[in-house]
Amino acid sequence: MSREAPADANKISDEELTELLAEAEGMTPEEIERGAAELDIAPPEEATVVDVDE
């Protein structure tokens, strides 16, 4: 029998991630949230696939 932790044992919430990132960057969680809101990232299904070997 395996004694490995479940796959989601190392997951953290979005709020926890924001707090960790803010602390690491010397910012507030609110500043991190505002910066994230300013990013315009296309959903993966709308992304352009490129071949990096060309």
C-alpha positions as CSV (number, residue, x, y, z in Angstrom):
1,M,0.0,0.0,0.0
2,S,1.3,3.4,-1.0
3,R,1.8,6.1,1.7
4,E,1.8,9.0,-0.8
5,A,-0.3,12.1,0.0
6,P,-3.3,12.6,-2.2
7,A,-2.7,14.7,-5.3
8,D,-4.5,17.7,-3.9
9,A,-2.7,17.7,-0.6
10,N,-0.3,20.3,-1.8
11,K,-2.9,22.6,-3.4
12,I,-3.6,26.0,-1.9
13,S,-6.5,28.4,-2.5
14,D,-6.3,31.4,-4.7
15,E,-6.4,33.6,-1.7
16,E,-3.4,31.8,-0.1
17,L,-1.5,32.1,-3.4
18,T,-2.2,35.8,-3.6
19,E,-1.1,36.3,0.0
20,L,2.2,34.4,-0.6
21,L,2.9,36.3,-3.8
22,A,2.2,39.6,-2.2
23,E,4.5,38.8,0.7
24,A,7.3,37.7,-1.6
25,E,6.9,40.8,-3.8
26,G,6.6,43.2,-0.9
27,M,3.1,44.2,-2.0
28,T,-0.4,44.0,-0.5
29,P,-2.8,41.3,-1.7
30,E,-5.0,44.1,-3.1
31,E,-2.1,45.3,-5.3
32,I,-1.6,41.8,-6.6
33,E,-5.3,41.5,-7.3
34,R,-5.4,44.8,-9.2
35,G,-2.4,43.9,-11.2
36,A,-3.9,40.5,-12.1
37,A,-7.2,42.2,-13.2
38,E,-5.2,44.4,-15.6
39,L,-3.8,41.4,-17.4
40,D,-5.7,40.3,-20.5
41,I,-5.0,36.6,-20.9
42,A,-6.9,34.7,-23.5
43,P,-8.5,31.4,-22.4
44,P,-6.5,28.4,-23.6
45,E,-9.1,27.4,-26.2
46,E,-8.5,30.8,-27.8
47,A,-4.7,30.6,-27.7
48,T,-2.5,30.5,-30.8
49,V,-0.4,27.4,-31.1
50,V,3.1,28.0,-32.4
51,D,5.9,25.6,-33.4
52,V,9.1,26.7,-31.6
53,D,11.3,24.5,-33.8
54,E,10.7,26.6,-36.9
